Amino acid sequence: MNHRSTPAEAAAAVTEPAPPTRRRIAGWPPGRRVLLVGASVTLVVAAIGGGTAAALSKTVTVTVDGQAREVTTLAGSVDGALASAGLSVGEHDVLAPAPGSSIADGAQIVLDRGRLFTVTVDGRDQQIWTTATTVEEALAELGTGLDDASEWTVSADRSRDIPLDGLSLVASPRHAVSLTDGAAAGTEVDTDAATVADLLTEQGIVLGARDTVEPAGDTPLTDDLSVVVIRTDVRTVTEQVPVAQPADEHRPDDTLATGTSVVVEPGAAGVDEVTVEITTVNGVETGRVEVARTPVTPAKASVVHDGTKSSLEWRGSRVFFHDTEFGVNWDGLAYCESTNNPKATYYPSGYPATFGLFQFDLPTWQSVQGSGNPMDASPEEQLMRAKLLYQKRGLEPWLCGYAASSPPPA
């Protein structure tokens, strides 16, 4: 059987070489021969050592966080191979195979680095050490439902890589709410805003000085919450408005007969410039307040002179009106009833007593809004109420109705 020398045997053979044969070669000095022998020994040692290193060398694949590379090493264990690659294993890293495991040529070594991942929810931190390399993977590892993008919003892109020095982010729950802005139709909004005020900011809604929101801005959002923005606007407008003609202004005039009126100064409508403050809520007018008014064309009343010159004529105790209104000879009627005496009284047997120029009984006097006794009223009032009675019943109430068409007495 052929015997292959071990490295130790090869080294011993080099250390203690057999003595050379003492044969002189013509033309070579003795020193030269010794030099050749030494060079031969050196070549033998180099050849044996190189073959051993090549035999011990191996190529392994080291994968760090999913990134693979090949490493050539003389080490026979996992930790030795990692040292050859300039890698160290941290407390929270995951390594396979274990550090002291033996390796052979072509071995696979996997190293996943540990990262500190922090999620803040409602002001409270949740922390894990994870070998996940993306936010989405780490959220799934937490197992709290935060990986559901329809329910939670996080402050970092879910596909973002987690650096070796860790990552902190904030998670906010999502809510489906109804949002109505002023007169616009309401919309359904899916949001991660925490409060009503945050929702308005997120949606770019700015409240004016008079605008309000229901519920209040600090109200926490919940699913199906209805948020309503009430837009209140107050604007000032100036416009010209018509002013009605005032009521007639009556003045007594003793140069005109009683019952006669003359328009001395005709009136007219006017125009005012009016400043109005108009309030609208969600586009609907809810209030209008006049804040200033300036006459442009003043309105003025008609000036009417009313005659006070009486047509009444006294002849002793007798009174004459010289009045034929409604085609009635009122002096003739009074003459037949009372001989034109405003104080006349009559007490017919079996009938109510009658009084005055036109001989009213008390119930008939009261039927035309007379009060007291007719004979105590002025002649003018007695005539006025007689005319009221005529307009209601004609001449029927008077036995002397026929005298209404007689000429006035002399």
MOHURA-V717592 format. One record per pair of residues at least 12 apart in sequence whose ideal C-beta (glycine too) atoms are under 8 Angstrom apart, sorted by the first residue. I is the first residue (numbers start at 0). GAP is how many residues later the second one is. D is the distance in Angstrom with one decimal. If there is no record, write none. Layout:
I | GAP | D
I | GAP | D
//
This chain:
4 | 43 | 7.5
6 | 41 | 6.5
6 | 42 | 7.5
6 | 45 | 5.3
9 | 34 | 7.5
9 | 35 | 7.4
9 | 38 | 4.2
10 | 34 | 7.4
10 | 37 | 7.8
12 | 31 | 7.9
13 | 27 | 5.5
13 | 30 | 6.1
13 | 31 | 5.0
16 | 20 | 7.5
16 | 24 | 6.1
19 | 13 | 7.3
19 | 17 | 5.6
52 | 21 | 7.1
55 | 18 | 5.1
56 | 15 | 6.2
56 | 16 | 7.4
56 | 17 | 5.7
57 | 14 | 7.3
57 | 15 | 6.3
57 | 16 | 7.7
57 | 45 | 7.0
57 | 46 | 6.4
57 | 47 | 3.7
57 | 48 | 7.5
57 | 49 | 7.4
58 | 12 | 7.2
58 | 13 | 5.1
58 | 46 | 6.0
58 | 47 | 6.8
59 | 13 | 6.6
59 | 21 | 5.3
59 | 43 | 5.7
59 | 45 | 7.4
59 | 46 | 7.0
59 | 47 | 4.4
59 | 48 | 7.2
59 | 49 | 6.0
60 | 45 | 7.7
60 | 46 | 7.4
60 | 47 | 5.2
60 | 48 | 7.0
61 | 19 | 6.8
61 | 20 | 6.9
61 | 23 | 5.4
61 | 25 | 7.0
61 | 47 | 4.8
61 | 49 | 6.8
62 | 45 | 7.2
62 | 46 | 7.1
62 | 47 | 4.8
62 | 48 | 7.1
63 | 23 | 6.9
63 | 47 | 4.8
63 | 48 | 7.8
63 | 49 | 7.0
64 | 46 | 7.6
64 | 47 | 6.1
64 | 48 | 5.5
64 | 66 | 7.9
64 | 68 | 5.8
65 | 67 | 6.8
68 | 16 | 7.6
70 | 13 | 5.8
70 | 14 | 4.5
71 | 12 | 7.7
72 | 12 | 7.7
74 | 28 | 7.5
75 | 26 | 5.8
75 | 27 | 6.6
76 | 22 | 7.3
76 | 23 | 5.7
76 | 24 | 6.4
76 | 25 | 5.8
76 | 26 | 6.3
77 | 17 | 7.1
77 | 19 | 5.4
77 | 20 | 6.7
77 | 21 | 5.4
77 | 22 | 7.0
77 | 23 | 4.9
77 | 25 | 5.9
77 | 31 | 5.6
78 | 20 | 4.1
78 | 21 | 6.6
80 | 22 | 5.8
80 | 26 | 7.5
80 | 28 | 6.1
81 | 17 | 7.8
81 | 27 | 7.0
81 | 29 | 7.2
86 | 24 | 6.6
88 | 22 | 6.7
89 | 23 | 6.9
89 | 24 | 6.0
90 | 23 | 7.3
91 | 22 | 2.7
91 | 23 | 7.8
91 | 24 | 7.9
91 | 37 | 4.3
92 | 18 | 6.2
92 | 19 | 6.5
92 | 20 | 5.3
92 | 21 | 5.0
92 | 38 | 7.5
93 | 17 | 7.5
93 | 18 | 4.5
93 | 20 | 7.1
93 | 37 | 5.2
94 | 14 | 7.6
94 | 15 | 7.3
94 | 16 | 5.3
94 | 17 | 7.8
95 | 13 | 7.5
95 | 14 | 5.0
96 | 12 | 7.0
111 | 19 | 3.8
112 | 18 | 6.7
112 | 51 | 5.7
113 | 15 | 4.9
113 | 16 | 7.0
113 | 17 | 5.9
114 | 14 | 7.1
114 | 15 | 5.9
114 | 16 | 7.3
114 | 17 | 7.5
114 | 18 | 7.9
114 | 23 | 7.9
114 | 47 | 4.8
114 | 48 | 7.2
114 | 49 | 6.2
114 | 50 | 7.8
114 | 51 | 5.3
114 | 52 | 7.1
115 | 12 | 7.9
115 | 13 | 5.9
115 | 49 | 8.0
115 | 50 | 3.6
115 | 51 | 7.9
116 | 12 | 7.6
116 | 13 | 5.1
116 | 15 | 7.3
116 | 21 | 4.5
116 | 25 | 7.9
116 | 45 | 6.2
116 | 49 | 6.5
116 | 50 | 6.0
117 | 48 | 7.1
117 | 49 | 7.3
117 | 50 | 4.1
117 | 51 | 7.4
118 | 20 | 7.3
118 | 23 | 6.6
118 | 27 | 6.4
118 | 35 | 7.4
118 | 49 | 7.8
118 | 50 | 6.0
118 | 51 | 7.5
118 | 52 | 5.3
119 | 48 | 7.1
119 | 49 | 7.3
119 | 50 | 4.7
119 | 51 | 7.0
120 | 25 | 7.6
120 | 49 | 7.7
120 | 50 | 5.0
125 | 16 | 6.4
125 | 18 | 7.0
127 | 13 | 6.5
127 | 14 | 6.3
129 | 32 | 7.6
131 | 30 | 6.6
132 | 28 | 5.9
132 | 29 | 6.0
133 | 24 | 7.4
133 | 25 | 6.0
133 | 26 | 6.5
133 | 27 | 6.0
133 | 28 | 6.5
134 | 19 | 6.7
134 | 21 | 5.3
134 | 22 | 6.9
134 | 23 | 5.1
134 | 24 | 7.2
134 | 25 | 5.0
134 | 27 | 6.5
134 | 32 | 7.1
134 | 34 | 7.0
135 | 22 | 4.2
135 | 23 | 6.3
137 | 24 | 6.2
137 | 29 | 8.0
138 | 15 | 7.1
138 | 19 | 7.2
145 | 25 | 5.2
149 | 24 | 6.8
150 | 22 | 6.6
150 | 23 | 5.7
151 | 19 | 5.2
151 | 20 | 6.9
151 | 21 | 6.0
151 | 22 | 6.3
151 | 40 | 7.6
152 | 18 | 7.2
152 | 19 | 5.0
152 | 20 | 8.0
152 | 21 | 5.8
152 | 39 | 3.5
153 | 15 | 5.2
153 | 16 | 7.1
153 | 17 | 4.9
153 | 18 | 7.7
154 | 14 | 4.6
154 | 15 | 4.4
154 | 16 | 7.6
154 | 17 | 8.0
155 | 13 | 4.5
171 | 20 | 4.1
171 | 21 | 7.8
171 | 22 | 6.4
172 | 19 | 6.9
173 | 16 | 6.0
173 | 17 | 6.6
173 | 18 | 4.9
174 | 15 | 7.5
174 | 16 | 6.0
174 | 17 | 7.7
174 | 18 | 7.7
174 | 46 | 4.6
174 | 47 | 6.3
174 | 48 | 5.2
174 | 50 | 7.1
175 | 12 | 6.3
175 | 13 | 7.4
175 | 14 | 5.4
175 | 47 | 5.6
175 | 48 | 6.8
176 | 12 | 5.5
176 | 14 | 6.5
176 | 22 | 6.9
176 | 44 | 5.9
176 | 45 | 7.9
176 | 46 | 7.4
176 | 47 | 7.1
176 | 48 | 4.7
176 | 49 | 7.3
176 | 50 | 5.9
177 | 46 | 7.4
177 | 47 | 7.2
177 | 48 | 4.5
177 | 49 | 6.8
178 | 20 | 6.9
178 | 24 | 6.7
178 | 48 | 5.0
178 | 50 | 7.8
179 | 46 | 7.5
179 | 47 | 7.2
179 | 48 | 4.8
179 | 49 | 6.7
180 | 24 | 5.9
180 | 48 | 4.6
180 | 50 | 7.5
181 | 47 | 6.0
181 | 48 | 7.3
181 | 49 | 3.7
181 | 100 | 4.9
181 | 101 | 6.8
182 | 48 | 7.3
182 | 99 | 4.5
182 | 100 | 4.2
182 | 101 | 7.7
185 | 40 | 7.8
188 | 14 | 6.9
190 | 12 | 8.0
190 | 30 | 7.0
192 | 28 | 5.9
193 | 26 | 6.5
193 | 27 | 6.5
194 | 22 | 6.6
194 | 23 | 5.8
194 | 24 | 6.3
194 | 25 | 5.8
194 | 26 | 6.4
195 | 17 | 6.1
195 | 19 | 6.1
195 | 20 | 6.8
195 | 21 | 5.0
195 | 22 | 7.3
195 | 23 | 4.8
195 | 25 | 6.7
195 | 31 | 5.6
196 | 20 | 3.5
196 | 21 | 6.6
197 | 23 | 7.7
198 | 22 | 6.3
198 | 28 | 6.3
199 | 13 | 6.8
199 | 17 | 7.2
199 | 27 | 8.0
199 | 29 | 7.4
204 | 24 | 6.2
206 | 22 | 7.0
207 | 23 | 7.1
207 | 24 | 7.6
207 | 25 | 7.6
209 | 22 | 4.0
209 | 23 | 7.1
209 | 24 | 6.5
210 | 18 | 6.5
210 | 19 | 6.4
210 | 20 | 5.4
210 | 21 | 5.9
211 | 17 | 7.8
211 | 18 | 4.8
211 | 20 | 7.2
212 | 14 | 6.7
212 | 15 | 6.9
212 | 16 | 5.1
212 | 17 | 7.1
213 | 13 | 7.5
213 | 14 | 4.9
213 | 16 | 6.8
214 | 12 | 7.2
229 | 51 | 6.5
229 | 52 | 6.4
230 | 50 | 7.1
230 | 51 | 5.4
230 | 52 | 7.4
231 | 47 | 7.0
231 | 48 | 7.4
231 | 49 | 5.4
232 | 46 | 7.3
232 | 47 | 4.9
233 | 43 | 6.1
233 | 44 | 7.2
233 | 45 | 5.1
233 | 46 | 8.0
234 | 42 | 7.6
234 | 43 | 5.5
234 | 45 | 7.7
235 | 39 | 6.2
235 | 40 | 7.1
235 | 41 | 5.4
235 | 42 | 7.5
235 | 55 | 7.2
236 | 38 | 7.4
236 | 39 | 5.6
236 | 41 | 6.2
237 | 35 | 6.3
237 | 36 | 7.1
237 | 37 | 4.8
237 | 38 | 7.6
238 | 34 | 7.6
238 | 35 | 6.1
238 | 37 | 7.1
239 | 31 | 5.5
239 | 32 | 7.2
239 | 33 | 5.5
239 | 34 | 7.5
239 | 56 | 6.3
240 | 30 | 7.2
240 | 31 | 5.7
240 | 33 | 5.2
241 | 27 | 5.9
241 | 28 | 7.5
241 | 29 | 6.1
242 | 26 | 6.1
242 | 27 | 4.1
242 | 28 | 6.4
242 | 29 | 5.3
242 | 52 | 7.7
242 | 55 | 8.0
242 | 56 | 4.4
243 | 25 | 5.8
243 | 55 | 6.7
244 | 22 | 4.8
244 | 23 | 6.0
244 | 24 | 4.7
244 | 25 | 7.8
244 | 54 | 5.6
244 | 55 | 7.4
244 | 56 | 6.7
244 | 57 | 7.5
245 | 21 | 6.7
245 | 53 | 5.9
245 | 54 | 6.9
245 | 55 | 3.9
246 | 54 | 6.1
247 | 15 | 8.0
247 | 19 | 7.0
247 | 53 | 5.8
247 | 54 | 4.7
247 | 55 | 7.6
247 | 56 | 4.9
248 | 52 | 4.5
248 | 53 | 6.9
248 | 54 | 5.0
248 | 55 | 6.8
249 | 54 | 5.0
249 | 55 | 7.9
249 | 56 | 5.3
250 | 13 | 7.8
250 | 52 | 6.6
250 | 53 | 7.1
250 | 54 | 5.5
250 | 55 | 7.0
251 | 53 | 7.6
251 | 54 | 5.7
251 | 56 | 4.7
252 | 52 | 3.8
252 | 53 | 6.3
252 | 54 | 5.7
252 | 55 | 6.5
253 | 53 | 7.7
253 | 54 | 4.8
253 | 55 | 5.4
254 | 52 | 7.5
254 | 54 | 6.5
255 | 49 | 6.2
255 | 50 | 7.2
255 | 51 | 2.8
255 | 52 | 7.3
255 | 53 | 6.0
256 | 50 | 4.7
256 | 52 | 5.0
256 | 53 | 7.9
256 | 54 | 5.7
257 | 49 | 5.3
257 | 50 | 6.0
257 | 51 | 6.2
257 | 52 | 5.2
257 | 53 | 6.2
258 | 48 | 6.4
258 | 52 | 8.0
259 | 46 | 7.6
259 | 47 | 3.8
260 | 43 | 5.4
260 | 44 | 6.7
260 | 45 | 5.0
260 | 46 | 6.9
261 | 42 | 7.0
261 | 43 | 4.9
261 | 45 | 8.0
262 | 39 | 5.4
262 | 40 | 7.2
262 | 41 | 5.4
263 | 39 | 4.8
263 | 40 | 6.9
263 | 41 | 5.3
264 | 35 | 7.8
264 | 37 | 6.4
264 | 38 | 3.8
265 | 36 | 5.3
266 | 32 | 7.5
266 | 33 | 5.0
266 | 34 | 4.6
266 | 35 | 3.7
266 | 36 | 7.7
267 | 31 | 6.6
267 | 32 | 5.9
268 | 30 | 5.4
269 | 25 | 6.5
269 | 26 | 7.5
269 | 27 | 4.7
269 | 28 | 5.0
269 | 29 | 3.1
269 | 30 | 7.3
270 | 24 | 7.7
270 | 25 | 4.4
270 | 26 | 4.3
271 | 21 | 5.3
271 | 22 | 6.6
271 | 23 | 5.4
271 | 24 | 6.2
272 | 20 | 7.2
272 | 21 | 4.7
272 | 22 | 7.8
272 | 23 | 5.3
273 | 16 | 5.9
273 | 18 | 7.3
273 | 19 | 5.1
273 | 20 | 8.0
274 | 15 | 7.3
274 | 16 | 5.2
274 | 17 | 4.0
274 | 18 | 7.4
275 | 12 | 5.6
275 | 13 | 6.8
275 | 14 | 5.5
275 | 15 | 6.9
276 | 12 | 4.7
276 | 13 | 7.9
276 | 14 | 5.2
309 | 70 | 7.8
310 | 12 | 6.7
311 | 67 | 6.1
311 | 68 | 6.8
314 | 25 | 7.8
316 | 24 | 5.8
316 | 26 | 7.2
317 | 21 | 6.7
317 | 22 | 4.1
317 | 23 | 6.1
318 | 15 | 7.4
318 | 21 | 5.4
318 | 22 | 7.7
318 | 23 | 5.6
318 | 38 | 6.7
318 | 60 | 4.6
319 | 20 | 6.2
319 | 88 | 6.9
320 | 13 | 7.8
320 | 58 | 7.6
320 | 62 | 5.8
321 | 86 | 7.3
322 | 60 | 6.8
324 | 62 | 6.6
325 | 61 | 7.0
325 | 64 | 6.2
325 | 65 | 7.7
327 | 62 | 6.5
327 | 67 | 7.5
327 | 76 | 4.7
328 | 74 | 7.3
328 | 75 | 5.3
328 | 76 | 6.2
328 | 77 | 6.1
328 | 78 | 7.0
328 | 79 | 6.1
329 | 53 | 6.2
329 | 56 | 7.0
329 | 57 | 7.9
329 | 74 | 7.6
330 | 77 | 4.3
330 | 78 | 7.0
331 | 71 | 4.7
331 | 72 | 6.0
331 | 73 | 7.3
331 | 74 | 4.2
331 | 75 | 6.8
331 | 76 | 5.6
331 | 77 | 7.1
332 | 25 | 6.8
332 | 53 | 7.7
332 | 62 | 7.9
332 | 65 | 6.4
332 | 67 | 6.1
332 | 68 | 7.3
332 | 70 | 5.4
332 | 71 | 4.6
333 | 23 | 4.5
333 | 24 | 6.2
334 | 68 | 6.7
334 | 73 | 7.6
334 | 74 | 5.0
335 | 64 | 3.4
335 | 66 | 7.9
335 | 67 | 3.6
335 | 70 | 7.7
336 | 20 | 6.9
336 | 21 | 5.6
336 | 22 | 4.4
336 | 61 | 6.4
336 | 62 | 8.0
336 | 63 | 5.1
336 | 66 | 7.8
337 | 18 | 6.7
337 | 19 | 5.2
337 | 20 | 7.2
337 | 21 | 5.9
339 | 17 | 6.7
339 | 69 | 7.5
340 | 16 | 7.1
341 | 14 | 5.8
341 | 15 | 5.1
341 | 33 | 6.4
341 | 36 | 7.9
341 | 37 | 4.8
341 | 40 | 6.2
342 | 13 | 7.4
342 | 32 | 5.0
343 | 12 | 6.4
343 | 13 | 7.2
343 | 15 | 7.1
343 | 31 | 7.0
344 | 30 | 6.5
345 | 13 | 6.2
354 | 18 | 5.7
354 | 19 | 4.5
354 | 20 | 4.2
355 | 18 | 3.9
355 | 19 | 4.4
355 | 21 | 7.1
355 | 26 | 5.0
356 | 22 | 6.4
356 | 25 | 4.8
356 | 26 | 7.1
356 | 29 | 7.4
357 | 16 | 7.7
357 | 24 | 6.1
357 | 25 | 7.8
357 | 28 | 4.4
357 | 31 | 8.0
357 | 40 | 7.1
358 | 39 | 7.5
359 | 14 | 4.3
359 | 22 | 7.8
359 | 25 | 7.3
359 | 26 | 7.9
359 | 29 | 7.9
361 | 12 | 7.9
363 | 25 | 6.8
363 | 33 | 6.3
364 | 20 | 6.9
366 | 22 | 7.4
366 | 25 | 7.8
367 | 17 | 4.5
367 | 20 | 4.2
367 | 21 | 5.2
367 | 24 | 7.4
368 | 16 | 7.5
368 | 19 | 7.6
369 | 15 | 5.1
//
